[in-house]
Structure formats: C-alpha cells, structure tokens
C-alpha cells in the first residue's frame, strides 16, 4: 500500500468531490393548519462515501431583509436512512429512517432546544450523477408538534429538474 503525505491525501479527497446544483424545498404545517415553506437553489459538492452519497452546501437565509448567518450543511444519503448535519450559529444533526424516532439537540445562540423527530415517509434515490430525496416527518419541541416535508434534488447545475 503506497504511503501518502497529508497534502496528497487532502488533494485526493478534494478531487473526489464533484460540483452539483442543489435544490432544497421545505414546508412546515402547524397544528393550527397554518403553513410556511421555502425553496433554496445553490451550488454544492457531492461525493461518494461507502454505499452512500454526501452532499455539502452552505445556506444563508435572510433575516429582516438582510443576510443571516451562514450554515454549513452536510446531507448523508443512504438507501434506508438520511442524516442532515447543520453546523453554524444554529446546529443540529437529524437522522431520518422511516418508522423511527430520533432525539436531537438544536444548538442556538440562545440555548439548546430538545427535539424529537418521527419519520413517516422516506424516499431516497441517489447516485453519483443525480438524486431525489423526499422526507415527511413530525417534529416535537417544547410540547408542540409540526408536520414537515423536505425535498432535496441534486444534479448537473443546468438540469431542468433543478430550475437552475
């Protein structure tokens, strides 16, 4: 087995990533029936990891008409499970597996919020060229429950499916 320097190893890892267009859509429905939703289109990176796919991208939402804090997001796609890791001022790791509950801690500048997530629907079709993920889950926090839908698409930046 050849020996690699740290620099060579880093270059090999960097070269295994591929630029992709990513679309993330979400919809939250409160118990009252009111809902909110958004859709973000961005460039990111995709890499193969074992039997799964990793997506890496940066999110920056607007707050009061201004750019909010940047959040680094990694999504690990596997056939039966999807893990979303968000790192920044607001950090959380959520594991989605159909029919299972995941407990998580949402770290904010104001403190930690306990979350409980139950995944009712998980569809994941992902390969090294393109992918489609659809998740429906219920999130409980502080005694209130909301229903969430999330759809992630990735592929070539000019793909009509991504509207990029």
Protein Blocks (a to p, Z undefined) as FASTA:
>chain_A
ZZddfklmmmmmmmmpccdddddddddddfkopacddddddddddddehjbccddddddd
deehiacddddddddddfkbccdddddjbdcdddddehiacddddddfkbccddddddfb
dcddddfkbccddddddddeehiacddddddddddfklmkloZZ
